[in-house]
Amino acid sequence: MAQDFYEILGVPRDAEPADIQRAYRRLARQHHPDVNKHAEAEERFKDIAEAYDVLSDPDLRRRYDAFGEDFRRVPPDTDPAAWRRARTYADAGAGARGGWSSGAGPSGGFGAADFGDEVDIEDLLGGIFGGRGRGGRGRSGWGPGPVAGSDHEAEVEVSVEEAYHGTERSLTVSGPDGNRTIDVTIPAGVVDGQRIRLRGQGGPGSGSAAAGDLYLVVRIADHPRYRVEGRDLHALLPVAPWEAALGASVSVDTPGGAATVMVPAGSSSHRRLRLKGRGLPHTRGKPGDFYAELQIRVPGTLTDDEQRLFEELAKVSGFDARDRR
């Protein structure tokens, strides 16, 4: 049985949306493959992203609460109570279907799987699980009733800029009637591993049953300048030695446009400066942050004046870069 989404995020079933988001952000930082190098980290991160994708969507969460791990396969407008009754009868009769008959058993009574004439198991299951219904009698018995289409899954790769602003894709989907092209809108603020549901774009249903859904798994491509961690973005910010020593106002490029950060005086390489809310956006919660990591760079070739000034600084400064105190 698949692990429960609430257990994956470590939250109770009545958790508020804000609690679910906090749990996701904490676990995503802990298990992101860029941070956690354990072999199982990537799979764990995918489970966390899927759980958050479902539990952060009010409609998907209601279906998950009603139908559990079957929530993607149960046709729309199915009554949860009827579904639970059908599952109960199906589980009870699963081991005895091979010997089930409408008459008496060898001992003259009804077998353990018999529920009396008032319950028709096939009718009860037909509209919910795509089992046999009263769609018509074939030469060998009752013909198959409508069967809901299967769900499909595909990956779509986007750049960091596309994840930030949103984008569109034209996807070619193969099916029994050949290939077809569908236009897909990737919303702004998607994260790596997020699943996007396209209703009715999966496998076709039989008869009057609905088609399945297509789930797109988003993959954010590696970027030469940005590193993605959940909704947070990280980038190196080169600064001159005097900017780091004296402090400076420095411009930094972000996917949302240029921003300004204040480099505190006395900063060293690897110091992180946070730009709150300048990471990937979130349509239902707080956006991520942008972290600029300082990288002190020196001129590759010094002018005569630069050479003289650096030599003077070396004479008068008592600073020891290798002193760890």
Backbone torsions as a table, in degrees:
resi	resn	phi	psi	omega
1	MET	NA	137.9	-179.9
2	ALA	-63.5	147.4	179.3
3	GLN	-67.9	141.6	-177.8
4	ASP	-66.4	135.1	-178.0
5	PHE	-61.9	-36.4	178.3
6	TYR	-65.2	-38.2	177.6
7	GLU	-66.3	-38.0	180.0
8	ILE	-59.7	-43.5	-179.4
9	LEU	-85.9	-11.1	178.7
10	GLY	70.0	37.7	-179.7
11	VAL	-124.9	154.0	176.9
12	PRO	-72.1	164.2	-176.5
13	ARG	-68.4	-19.2	178.4
14	ASP	-101.5	22.2	-177.0
15	ALA	-62.8	142.6	175.9
16	GLU	-74.6	155.2	178.7
17	PRO	-53.9	-37.8	-179.8
18	ALA	-65.0	-36.9	178.5
19	ASP	-67.2	-38.3	178.5
20	ILE	-64.8	-41.9	179.8
21	GLN	-65.4	-42.0	178.9
22	ARG	-63.1	-41.4	179.2
23	ALA	-63.6	-41.6	179.4
24	TYR	-63.4	-46.7	-178.0
25	ARG	-61.4	-41.0	179.8
26	ARG	-64.8	-46.6	-177.7
27	LEU	-71.2	-35.9	179.2
28	ALA	-63.6	-41.5	177.1
29	ARG	-64.1	-35.4	-176.4
30	GLN	-74.7	-34.6	-171.0
31	HIS	-112.9	2.5	-179.6
32	HIS	-60.7	134.4	-177.0
33	PRO	-58.6	-25.5	178.1
34	ASP	-71.4	-20.6	-178.4
35	VAL	-107.2	-44.1	-177.5
36	ASN	-99.8	115.3	-174.6
37	LYS	-93.8	5.4	176.7
38	HIS	-65.1	149.4	-174.6
39	ALA	-59.7	-34.8	-175.0
40	GLU	-89.4	0.2	-174.4
41	ALA	-63.2	-41.2	-176.7
42	GLU	-63.8	-44.4	178.9
43	GLU	-65.3	-39.4	178.2
44	ARG	-62.5	-40.6	179.9
45	PHE	-65.4	-38.7	177.9
46	LYS	-62.8	-41.4	178.2
47	ASP	-62.7	-41.6	-179.7
48	ILE	-63.7	-43.8	-179.1
49	ALA	-64.9	-40.5	179.6
50	GLU	-65.9	-43.6	179.5
51	ALA	-60.6	-42.8	-179.8
52	TYR	-67.6	-39.5	-180.0
53	ASP	-58.8	-38.7	-178.8
54	VAL	-78.0	-49.7	-172.8
55	LEU	-75.0	-18.2	177.3
56	SER	-87.6	-9.4	177.4
57	ASP	-99.5	115.0	-175.3
58	PRO	-55.3	-42.6	-178.7
59	ASP	-67.5	-46.0	179.4
60	LEU	-65.1	-36.8	-179.8
61	ARG	-65.6	-40.4	178.0
62	ARG	-62.4	-42.2	178.3
63	ARG	-65.8	-39.5	179.4
64	TYR	-65.5	-42.2	178.0
65	ASP	-63.0	-33.1	-177.1
66	ALA	-81.4	-39.1	-169.9
67	PHE	-119.8	-0.4	178.0
68	GLY	63.1	-143.7	-175.2
69	GLU	-66.2	-13.1	178.3
70	ASP	-88.0	7.3	-168.7
71	PHE	-63.1	-24.3	180.0
72	ARG	-83.9	-18.0	-175.4
73	ARG	-99.8	-19.1	-178.6
74	VAL	-74.4	127.8	-178.8
75	PRO	-59.7	152.9	177.6
76	PRO	-58.9	153.7	176.1
77	ASP	67.3	14.2	174.9
78	THR	-73.8	133.6	178.6
79	ASP	-74.4	122.7	-177.8
80	PRO	-57.9	-37.9	-179.6
81	ALA	-65.3	-43.4	178.0
82	ALA	-64.5	-37.1	178.5
83	TRP	-63.1	-43.7	-179.9
84	ARG	-65.2	-38.8	178.0
85	ARG	-64.0	-41.3	179.9
86	ALA	-63.3	-41.1	178.5
87	ARG	-64.3	-38.6	179.4
88	THR	-62.3	-47.0	-179.8
89	TYR	-67.2	-38.7	-179.7
90	ALA	-64.0	-43.7	179.8
91	ASP	-65.4	-38.4	-178.1
92	ALA	-68.7	-34.3	-175.6
93	GLY	-95.6	-2.7	-173.2
94	ALA	-61.3	-38.1	-175.8
95	GLY	-83.1	-6.4	-173.8
96	ALA	-120.3	5.1	-174.5
97	ARG	-64.6	-29.3	-177.5
98	GLY	-63.5	-29.7	-177.7
99	GLY	-110.6	14.1	-176.2
100	TRP	-77.5	132.3	170.8
101	SER	-140.5	164.9	-178.4
102	SER	-85.1	-1.6	179.5
103	GLY	-109.7	-163.2	-177.0
104	ALA	-77.2	151.2	175.1
105	GLY	-81.9	-175.6	-177.9
106	PRO	-57.2	-28.5	-178.0
107	SER	-89.7	3.8	178.6
108	GLY	91.3	-6.4	179.3
109	GLY	-111.5	-171.0	178.6
110	PHE	-94.5	148.6	179.6
111	GLY	-72.3	174.2	-176.6
112	ALA	-65.9	-23.0	-177.9
113	ALA	-86.8	1.0	-178.1
114	ASP	-85.6	128.6	-178.4
115	PHE	-112.1	13.3	-179.5
116	GLY	91.2	171.2	-174.1
117	ASP	-76.8	-11.9	-173.8
118	GLU	-82.0	-14.0	-176.6
119	VAL	-117.4	120.4	175.9
120	ASP	-105.2	103.2	-175.2
121	ILE	-60.2	-40.6	-177.3
122	GLU	-65.7	-39.6	176.8
123	ASP	-64.5	-40.4	-176.3
124	LEU	-66.6	-38.4	-178.4
125	LEU	-84.4	-25.1	-171.2
126	GLY	-58.2	-44.6	-175.6
127	GLY	-83.8	-8.1	-175.4
128	ILE	-107.8	-46.0	-176.5
129	PHE	-106.8	5.3	180.0
130	GLY	74.4	25.0	178.9
131	GLY	-84.0	-167.5	-178.8
132	ARG	-71.0	138.1	176.3
133	GLY	-129.6	-165.6	-179.5
134	ARG	-95.5	52.6	-178.8
135	GLY	-79.1	-9.0	-178.5
136	GLY	142.7	151.8	-176.6
137	ARG	-95.5	124.2	173.3
138	GLY	-89.1	-175.2	-177.7
139	ARG	-68.0	-23.9	-178.5
140	SER	-107.0	9.3	179.1
141	GLY	138.7	-154.8	-178.2
142	TRP	-69.8	135.5	179.6
143	GLY	-78.0	163.0	-179.1
144	PRO	-69.4	143.0	176.4
145	GLY	-89.9	-175.6	179.6
146	PRO	-59.8	138.4	179.5
147	VAL	-123.7	123.7	-179.8
148	ALA	-62.6	145.6	179.7
149	GLY	-68.2	155.9	-179.4
150	SER	-80.2	153.3	175.1
151	ASP	-82.7	143.0	177.7
152	HIS	-117.8	162.0	-179.0
153	GLU	-138.9	140.3	178.6
154	ALA	-147.6	155.8	178.5
155	GLU	-101.0	147.0	176.4
156	VAL	-134.7	129.2	-177.8
157	GLU	-100.1	135.2	178.7
158	VAL	-131.8	157.3	175.5
159	SER	-82.0	170.1	177.1
160	VAL	-62.1	-41.4	179.8
161	GLU	-63.4	-39.4	178.7
162	GLU	-68.7	-36.5	176.2
163	ALA	-64.9	-32.7	-178.8
164	TYR	-75.2	-48.6	-173.2
165	HIS	-92.9	-17.6	-170.0
166	GLY	87.5	157.5	-178.7
167	THR	-159.1	-178.2	177.3
168	GLU	-128.5	150.6	178.6
169	ARG	-136.3	147.0	169.6
170	SER	-107.9	116.7	-175.4
171	LEU	-110.8	141.4	174.8
172	THR	-98.9	120.5	-177.3
173	VAL	-114.3	129.4	179.3
174	SER	-91.9	147.4	180.0
175	GLY	-154.5	-178.0	-178.1
176	PRO	-63.1	-23.8	179.3
177	ASP	-98.5	15.8	-179.3
178	GLY	102.0	-171.6	-178.8
179	ASN	-82.7	148.3	175.2
180	ARG	-139.9	152.7	-178.1
181	THR	-109.5	132.2	177.5
182	ILE	-124.7	142.9	177.0
183	ASP	-94.3	128.2	-174.3
184	VAL	-121.5	134.9	173.7
185	THR	-98.2	119.8	175.5
186	ILE	-92.3	114.2	-174.4
187	PRO	-70.3	155.4	176.4
188	ALA	-64.1	139.7	175.4
189	GLY	92.0	12.5	177.0
190	VAL	-68.2	152.0	178.4
191	VAL	-117.2	161.9	-179.7
192	ASP	-62.9	131.4	-179.0
193	GLY	90.8	-7.4	-179.1
194	GLN	-68.7	143.9	179.8
195	ARG	-105.3	130.0	177.8
196	ILE	-110.3	125.9	-176.8
197	ARG	-94.2	126.7	174.5
198	LEU	-111.8	103.5	-175.6
199	ARG	-64.0	134.6	173.3
200	GLY	73.0	10.2	-178.8
201	GLN	-103.8	10.0	177.7
202	GLY	-91.1	-147.6	-178.9
203	GLY	-68.2	146.3	-179.7
204	PRO	-70.7	146.3	174.8
205	GLY	-86.6	162.1	177.8
206	SER	-94.1	149.1	-179.6
207	GLY	63.2	-130.2	-178.3
208	SER	-95.7	6.8	-176.8
209	ALA	-72.4	152.2	-177.9
210	ALA	-73.2	153.6	174.3
211	ALA	-71.6	158.0	176.4
212	GLY	-74.8	-176.6	-179.0
213	ASP	-107.5	156.2	174.2
214	LEU	-108.1	127.2	179.0
215	TYR	-108.4	120.1	176.6
216	LEU	-95.6	124.9	176.9
217	VAL	-96.8	117.8	-175.8
218	VAL	-80.2	133.2	172.6
219	ARG	-122.6	123.7	178.2
220	ILE	-90.7	122.5	-175.6
221	ALA	-69.9	152.7	174.6
222	ASP	-59.1	145.5	-175.7
223	HIS	-124.4	141.6	-179.1
224	PRO	-68.7	-17.6	-175.1
225	ARG	-119.6	-34.2	-175.1
226	TYR	-108.9	146.2	169.7
227	ARG	-117.2	131.7	-174.8
228	VAL	-101.3	133.0	175.5
229	GLU	-136.1	96.0	-173.5
230	GLY	66.8	-119.7	174.1
231	ARG	-100.4	-4.2	179.3
232	ASP	-85.0	145.5	178.0
233	LEU	-117.5	142.5	-179.6
234	HIS	-126.5	142.6	178.1
235	ALA	-152.0	151.2	173.8
236	LEU	-80.0	141.2	178.1
237	LEU	-123.1	101.4	179.2
238	PRO	-68.4	135.7	176.3
239	VAL	-135.7	154.7	177.8
240	ALA	-79.8	156.8	179.9
241	PRO	-55.6	-39.7	-179.2
242	TRP	-72.6	-29.3	174.7
243	GLU	-66.7	-40.9	179.0
244	ALA	-69.3	-37.6	-177.2
245	ALA	-76.4	-41.8	-173.8
246	LEU	-96.4	-17.3	-173.0
247	GLY	89.8	149.0	-177.5
248	ALA	-165.3	160.1	171.6
249	SER	-98.8	119.7	-170.3
250	VAL	-124.9	140.1	176.5
251	SER	-86.2	140.7	178.8
252	VAL	-134.5	137.8	178.7
253	ASP	-83.0	134.1	174.2
254	THR	-128.7	162.7	177.2
255	PRO	-58.8	-24.9	178.8
256	GLY	-89.3	3.8	-179.2
257	GLY	118.8	175.7	-177.9
258	ALA	-69.5	144.5	176.5
259	ALA	-135.9	165.2	-178.7
260	THR	-116.7	132.9	175.7
261	VAL	-120.3	149.7	176.3
262	MET	-98.0	116.6	177.0
263	VAL	-85.9	115.0	-179.2
264	PRO	-66.2	146.8	176.1
265	ALA	-60.5	142.2	179.4
266	GLY	80.6	21.3	-179.7
267	SER	-79.7	148.2	176.0
268	SER	-115.7	168.2	176.2
269	SER	-58.2	148.7	178.0
270	HIS	80.2	-3.0	173.8
271	ARG	-66.8	134.3	-177.6
272	ARG	-102.3	130.6	176.2
273	LEU	-111.4	129.0	-173.1
274	ARG	-98.7	131.1	170.9
275	LEU	-108.7	101.1	-174.1
276	LYS	-65.1	131.1	175.1
277	GLY	77.4	6.7	-179.0
278	ARG	-100.1	14.0	173.6
279	GLY	-86.6	-153.3	179.8
280	LEU	-69.2	137.6	-179.6
281	PRO	-70.9	168.6	178.3
282	HIS	-141.3	122.0	-176.1
283	THR	-72.6	-22.3	-176.0
284	ARG	-120.4	13.4	-178.3
285	GLY	-167.1	-159.8	-177.1
286	LYS	-78.4	140.9	176.4
287	PRO	-72.5	167.1	175.5
288	GLY	-76.8	179.0	179.9
289	ASP	-111.9	160.8	176.3
290	PHE	-111.0	129.3	-178.9
291	TYR	-115.6	120.2	176.3
292	ALA	-100.4	118.6	-179.1
293	GLU	-98.4	121.4	-175.0
294	LEU	-68.5	139.7	176.5
295	GLN	-135.0	105.6	-177.3
296	ILE	-77.3	125.2	-179.1
297	ARG	-120.6	145.2	179.3
298	VAL	-115.4	156.7	179.1
299	PRO	-62.0	139.1	177.3
300	GLY	-70.2	-32.5	178.3
301	THR	-132.8	127.9	-177.0
302	LEU	-93.4	140.6	170.0
303	THR	-74.5	170.5	178.9
304	ASP	-60.6	-42.1	179.6
305	ASP	-65.6	-42.7	178.8
306	GLU	-63.0	-41.1	178.8
307	GLN	-60.2	-46.5	-178.2
308	ARG	-63.8	-45.2	-177.0
309	LEU	-67.0	-40.0	177.4
310	PHE	-65.1	-36.7	178.2
311	GLU	-67.0	-39.3	176.8
312	GLU	-64.9	-41.0	178.9
313	LEU	-62.4	-41.2	-179.9
314	ALA	-62.7	-32.9	-179.0
315	LYS	-73.1	-39.9	-172.7
316	VAL	-92.5	-19.5	-174.4
317	SER	-83.5	139.1	174.4
318	GLY	-101.3	12.5	-176.0
319	PHE	-74.5	132.5	175.9
320	ASP	-117.0	108.4	-176.1
321	ALA	-66.0	-19.4	-177.3
322	ARG	-98.4	2.3	176.8
323	ASP	-81.3	115.6	-175.3
324	ARG	-86.3	2.3	-179.2
325	ARG	-72.1	NA	NA
